[in-house]
């Protein structure tokens, strides 16, 4: 099955929604649910859906139809958004063909925001805060499903596809700051050549992938220096710097001061 047939006029009944930790390895265990399941992933992984292998990148979405079996292999644990739902009835009229796998794209941010609202409304409804919360969650999920169907059928120009590939590569770097995939691996995952991905990345972000990665590491270092008492050396190791001297050099080059000086000044504000 390559798509899920969904009634255009249906309102979904949601049984579970939220953001959850996922740690499965080696495609064990298997999941087979009586409800459909929509997932949006923060991590890279391999998935088997009824025996068909899918490669997932951060920002990808999947739909697992009710009764299908899903298995996963994650190289590292990570979080995903998940909504389990079914149709309360089968109204007459046209049906949508919802894709079972949709690659990361410009819709990713909107989808995350929508799933966060759905999760909150579903939690409110399950805590007995009134039928309005359940109705809001159902309406928001129907809109999200319609949006996924629209994204799947919308033709994309070569420039749009390249930008989407660059965004997916950036999301993979964001998810693995300490041990990022190489440009060759990134290119394989987004189905571009390394040369084309490098060109697309610079066009989308204005910097090379290496410079982007360094900037994100420095951003995270600023956050850790400001909000934790982790030793500078431990922060350097956590973010993938070869040694603390290299970290100090790159931090000073970016912000004009040493990490220890930044922490001291931040504590005085």
N, C-alpha and C positions, 0 to 999 in steps of 0.2 A: 504494500500500500504506500503510495507516494503522496497522498493527501488525505485530509480528513473532511468529509462532507458535513457541513454545518448549516442548519436552516437560517436563512437570512433574517427571518422574523423571530427567531428564538431568543429567549433570555436565559443565560446560563444560571445554574444553581451551583454555588461555590461551597465546597466542603473544607477546603484548606487553602491558605494563602499566606505567604511570607517569604523571608530570606533565611536560608538554611545552609549549614556547613555540610560539605560533601567530602568524603575521604575514601571512596571505594577504589580498589586496585584489582587488576587482573580479571576484570569483568565479573566480579562476584561481590554481592549477591545479584540475583535477577529480580526485577520489579514487574509485577503484573497487577494492575489496578482495575477496579470496576468503573473508574471515572477517567475522563481525559485528563492529561497533565500538560500544562504549558510551563516551559522552563526558559529562563534567560540566564546565561552563564557569565560568571566573572573570571573564569579560568579556561585554560586549554585542556582538552581531554579527548579520548577516543570513546565512542558510544556504539553499542550494538542495538539496533532496533529491529526486533524480529529477525535477528541474524544478519542484518545489513549493516555494514560498518560505516560510521560517519566520523569525520574529524571535526571537532568543535574548537572554535577560537573564542576568546573573550568577546562578549557582545552578541554571540550567536543565540538564536532562539530555536527550540524544538517543540513539537507537539507529539505526545505519545497517545495514540487513540486508546480508548478503553479496551482492555483485553489484550493489548500488545505487550510484549516483553521487552524491557529495556535493561541493559547492562552497561557499566562504565569502567574505564581505567583512567585514573588521574595520576599524573607524575607527582603532583603535590596537591595537598588538600586545598580547598577553596570554597567560596560561597556562591550560591545561585538563588535566583528568585524562582518561586514555584507556585502554581495555582492548579488545584485539582477541581474539576467542574464536570457537570453533565447538563443535558437539556431536560428541563422539566416536562416538555411535551415535544411533539413533532408537528409544528404548524405547517399548513399547506403553503406552497409557494416556492420560489427559487431557493437554491442552496449554494453556499460558497464552497470552493475547494481551497481549504486552508493548507498551506505547505507544512510538511513535517520537519523541515529544516530550512531556516532562513539565516543567511550569513549576516554578520554585523554590518550595520549601515548607519546613515545619518539619523534613522528613527530610534537608535539605541537609547539616547538620553530620554526621549519622550516615553519610551516603553518602560524604562526604570521608574520614572516618576509615576506613571500610571499604575505599575505593579505595587509600588509602595503605598499608594492611596487605597488600592484594592485590598492589600494586606491589612491596613489599619481599619477600614470599614468592616472587613470580614471579622476581625478580632472584636470590634465593637458589637457587631451583631451577635456573635457567639457568647459575649458576656451579658447579653440581655438588654442592650441599650436601645432596642426598638427596631421595627421592620424597615425604617428608612435607611439605616446603615446597610442592610442586606440589599435593598433595592439599588442604592448608589453603587455598591460593589458589582452587582450584576450588570448594570448599565455601563459601568466603566470597562468591565471585561468584554462586553459585546463590542464596544467601540474599539478596544485593543485588537480583538480578533479581526474586525473589519479592516483595521489599519494594516495588520500583518498580511491579509489577503491582497490589499491594495499594493503594498510594497513588493510582494512577490510577483505581481503581474505588470508592474510599472517598468517600461523599458528604461535602461540606463545607458547613457553615453559612455564612451571610452574614458573621458575625463572623470565622470562620476564613479565608474568602477575603480579607477586608479585611486581616487580619493577615499573610497570605502576601504580598499585594501590597505592604504596608509593608516587609516584610523584603526583598523583591526590590528595592524602591526604595532601601533603605539599602545593599544590596550594590552597586548601581550607583553610589551616591555614594562608597562605599569604594574602588571601582575607578577613580575619576576625581576625586581630591581637588583637583588643580590646575585642572581645567576641567570641573566637574560639569555634568550636564544640568540644564536648567531644570525647574521643577515641572510645566510643561505637557508637556515631553518625557517626564519620568518617568511622568506620568499616562497618556500615550498608550501607553507601553511595557507598563504593568501593567494596561491596560484599565479604568481608573477615571477619573472626572472629577477635575480638580485639587482641587475642594472635598472630594470624598470621600476622595481620597488624603491630603490634609492632615489630615483628621479621623482617618483610620486610622493615620497615622504618629504623631500625638500620642497616640492610645490605646495604640499598641504600645510606644513609646519614651519617652513622657512629656514630649517636647519637640517643637518644630517641626523640620521638615527642615533649615531654615537653622541652627538651634541645634545639631542633631546634626552637621551638616557642620563647623561651627566646632569642636565638641568633638573630632571625629576629626582635624582638622587640628592642633589643639593637641597631641593624643596623639602624632601622627607627629613634630611638632616636638620634643617631649620626647625621643623616641627618637633623632632625628638629632643633637640637641644633646649627648646623652649618649654616643653611639657613633661620631660622626664629627667631623672638624675643618672641615666645611663652614662658610663664612662665614654669619653670621646673615642677611645680605641674600639670599644664594643660597637658604637654607632657605625664606625668605619667598616668593621667586619660585617655588620648586619646589612649594610647597603652595598656590599660587594667591592669595596675599594681594596687594592692589593695590600696596602699597609697604611698605618696612621699618618706617616709622613706624606704619602700621596694624597690622602684625604685632606690634610691640612693645606697642602699646596693648592688643590683644586678649590677648596672652600675659600681660601684667601683670594684666589684669582677671581672668583665669582662675586664675593661680598666685600672684599677689601679688608678683612680681618680674620684672625684665627678663630676656630670653633670655640675655644675656651673663652676668648674675649667676647664673642657674640653671646655666649651663655651668660657671662657675668653682666653684660650690659642689658640683656633681656630681663634678667632678674631684678634690675634696678628700676624698671619701668612700671 
